[in-house]
């Protein structure tokens, strides 16, 4: 699996994570605090939220209230807090 940042046109073609993949969460374990979460600016200037693990986009709002079973603590991998969440 490549962790390279995809080109914007390729990223915008990614499908969205669906409700069958995301779990509601009322803790700090949400997409925004996941090691795999990324924030990009789309071609039209609209922010794109993505999960690099799934290679899919995240709907706005879901990144604050949902997570998937693959949620990964950014501190556990030695890279510190996710810069997108700072």
TALIN-V114719 format. One record per pair of residues at least 12 apart in sequence whose C-alpha atoms are under 6 Angstrom apart, sorted by sequence separation. I is the first residue (numbers start at 1). J is the second residue. D is the distance in whole Angstrom. If there is no record, write none. Layout:
[[I;J;D] [I;J;D]]
//
This chain:
[[38;50;5] [37;50;6] [37;51;5] [36;51;5] [36;52;5] [36;53;6] [32;63;5] [31;63;5] [30;64;6] [30;66;5] [31;67;5] [30;67;5] [34;71;6] [35;72;5] [34;72;5] [35;73;6] [17;56;6] [34;73;6] [35;74;4] [16;56;5] [25;65;6] [15;56;5] [16;57;4] [17;58;6] [24;65;6] [25;66;5] [14;56;5] [16;58;6] [24;66;4] [23;66;5] [22;66;6] [23;67;5] [22;67;5] [23;68;6] [22;68;5] [32;85;6]]
//
